Each structure stands twice: as C-alpha cells, then as structure tokens.
C-alpha cells in the first residue's frame, strides 16, 4: 500500500514538474521584429566590407543652382483660383504668387545654408547608401552627469530642419528655463530618400528598413541604449525600432500615434463612444476631438488623404512635375503645412501659413527638397509602406513593450485616444493632451514638445522603467 502511495506521489510530482517545465519554457516570449539587413546601393552588393567611417558634411550651394532656381521661378505659370475659394481647393495661387515673389526678392538661401550648418552634420554609409544626420552634443554638462542620446526622426513633407528650434531646448535645457536634470545628445537623421540622405536604389525600402538603418547608425555612434522620438513617419520608424531592439531603446516618445489593427471594440467605440465614453475609456477631450465621427474621422480621412493615395500607388508620375518645378513643389508642400497645422486655416486666403511659421523657415524646408531633388524618393516611401495593404505587416501585429510617452496635439489630423493606443503600446507611462499645436509639433511648438519629452524621460529614469519592460 505504501509503495502504491509512493508511485502515486511520484506521478503527481512528475505531472506537476512537466506542467511547470511546460509553463516556464512555452511562455510565449515577447516577440521582437526581425532586424532588416538590406542592401540598398546600386547594383550587386560588393564582396568587400562596407566603409563604416563617419564623415563631416556641410550643406553647400552654388551660383548655378541659384540662377537655375530663379529662371524657373521667373517662368512659372499660375492658374487663377476660384473666387472666395481660400485654401479649400489646395494652395491658393493668389497667395502662392506672394510666396514666390518673397522667394525671388527677399529669401536668402545662402544665409539659410549658414543656419543649416550651425549644427554639426555627418554622413556614413549603411546598407549601401549614404545616411545624413545632424549630431548635436550639449554645450555643457554638470559634473558627474552624462548626456542621454536621443534619436529624433522627421516625416513627410518635413526634414531634419524641423528639429532646429527644439535641439537647443534639449541639449541645453538649463539656458531655456527647463532645468538641468536631463540633458540630451541629439541625433536627427534624414530618412533615406529625404533631404541629404541617399535614396534607396532598390524596391521595398519601408519603415522597418529605415528603423534597421537608424539602429545601425546609433550603434555605430557608440550608443547601446538611447531614447527615440518621432511624429509622422518618424512615429512608425521609431515604433519599429522599439520593436526591433526593445533592450536598447530606453523609451519611445511620440507626438503622433496611429493604430492600424482595429477590432470590434474600436468599432463599437466609434459608434457608441460619444454616448458612453466611460465604457470605452474615453476622456472628455477624446470625445471633443473625435465626434461627430463622420465629420472628424471618416470625412477628414477622405478629404485629406488624396496625396497619400497617389503616393502609395504612382509616386513617380506626379513626382516628375514637382521635381521639375520649384513653384509646383512649394504649392504641394506648403498646402500640408497649412491644413496639418490647423484644418481651420483652409478658410483663409493665405492658408494661415505665417501664423505659426516664418516664410524663411517654410522655404528652407522646400529648398531642402528642391536642391537635393528628393521629392520623388520621399513620396515613394508611401508606396513601400502601404502597397501590401494596411494591417498586413508583421510590425502592425506586434505590440510595443518599451516605455512610451505620447504628446497628443489638438490639431493633429486624426486623434488616437489613449484607450486605443494602449492596445498597441502596452507600456504607456505618459499620455498628455497638449494645449495647442498640430502635426509639425517640433517645428511649431518646440517648447511644449521639449517639456513633454523631459517629463517623460524623467519618469522613465526615476522609476528605471526600461529595466522593468
């Protein structure tokens, strides 16, 4: 009898042991996104090792470049706008004439080149293409303190120049009344195919490719752990980077968060969230920004996404015209700086362009596209990211475990409530409704964004959250 009891006990121990081993080893590991090791240079990948040197770079201009630009500006053909159409049909050519007149007679590109060169810039070859980046170290550091590396990624139709006003607030916060507890070393690359980064020569260079290239860039610069920040395409690239290297990204800060994998609860919250906000985790501000959903959601997507449809299908066709005409390029880009800053600006004949930006700043961004001839390659990024359909990519199905901070600006094109965002970003440690501002947050409201980044990093550091992910 005792031997029978012993056998039964042994069986129980074996079953429990087997179950324990099963749960220990079959516990689904948090899946990461595979690093994309591509070759984006021309032709076949060479057998020799890639040159990994980091070379200083300066923006330069020539008289030939300027005389060609002025000739094209002089020969521009304008179409009369409809009466009282303001910016509802796109860029209003009455105002465009004024912009072109300023461009020809007052805008000083040589002076703006000096502005661009005030921060150190570099290039380095990664996966076959030259990557351009701005790298700014703090002017001073309190004793015993180290600068925190921060990768900031722009979007379309922006550029690395969007960060020029926020850089000093992050590298020298004390001089701007923001304290000296957290001081950053800021790295702002140009997405390949944008600005002064070489365009990929092969198909399929998407956000995961860009994230892999920037991950390699940060490691090459000696940063094993770093923070990332982005809006627009920068949101997706930084999100993918957090999915590829969760143990290297200490925190992810976004000023735009979009969720492509929507389920039944999302649908119900769109239908009923206005009436039962608490049921879906909506706050009053979510309701104000999202409803009525037909007007603020569906119609807005339809009226504002035509460009994306073109760029996700036939970017090279429309790109031909934009790359050949500086006036066409300015009309195409400036329209986004109007409506994405504030949709209400469509009701103004000047598109409200100078309410938040100076013409010098706006034209500097346009000139970065013009002199580098990158408009076509920048538009192709939409096709590479969207051609397989929304919700089909692996990165869209994976969550993000990295500590995440979201600054939600009121005039962003589409609002993503925290209740939706947390299904994708499972570790949101800071979500703030910002008091003002739109899509180009770093360019438009640098101080608001800098303060939000600082408080987010403060939380992550104080609680050592990256070690708990």
C-alpha angles and dihedrals in degrees: 000000000000090000089053090051089048091052091048090049090049090051091050091049090048092049092047091045091050091049091048092050090046093053093043096051103029094050099124107253113228099263118233128204114256115251108248109228102191138163111226100167126106120287125341121355107259119239091228121092116268117255103250097185119131111227128197114246134196129189109242135184135195136208088244090057092050096044090050090050094049092047090054093045090051092051097047117135116215130199118217111247123233114267114272091358095129107178096326092106093042128269110006109232094213088064092037089061089056091049091050091048089053090046091054100039109027112015110098111204093181089057091048090050086059089051090051090050095052089091121057113260131192144179130214133174114246124171091347101310135089112252117204121205143166114228118190123181123197115271089223139009127200112243114280094013126118126206115247113231112236124187111204119192126195129205141211129334087009133082143201086284089075088077098052094099096044096046096078091047089058101036094043106020095156092064088056097049094259099115129242102256093106121028123179139212102212127212117186113180126188110241108247106270091028129094113329098344113106115254118244112258094206134064125256100045098150138159092285089053090051092047090051091050092049091046088055089047093054092048090048090054088054099256112137093167124031147148124247132208132184151148130193107007086351087067092059097039092050091044090053091047089054088051093049097045110019091158092056100042106077094187141355119217119190134183090191127036123182128182118207099178103077124177139189093284090057090052092048091047090054090051099039107016093096091059101034104027095158091056090062098036093254121153123213090260091054090054092048093051098041107040141117078037096198090059101034097034119023100026091044092053091049096046096043104037103065091103090053092053091052093045093046091053115024108007096153094059099058089032091066091066095043093049090051099046124052090194092052090047092051092047091051096046100038092054088065092049087055104046098031092052091052126344089211088068087078086078092064125082091224093045089237088271096147096044091083104012138041119238088239090059094045094047092046088059091047090048092054087060092042101049094042092045088222103136094102095047091045091053092048089067087076092057093046091051101038108030094091092053134260116292096017101100123094093236090058091058096048124083125226116240097179115109104270134201122192125196105195111202117204097228096048108132094245126017121226112197119218089244088065097037094054092063088065100028102045095182106052106163097171131026118170134180102222117222096231142351141081143227100320094057101162091047097043106032106018095160095050091049094045091052091051092049090049095050091046093051088045090058094046093048097043094052094032086231095169088065091055099051 
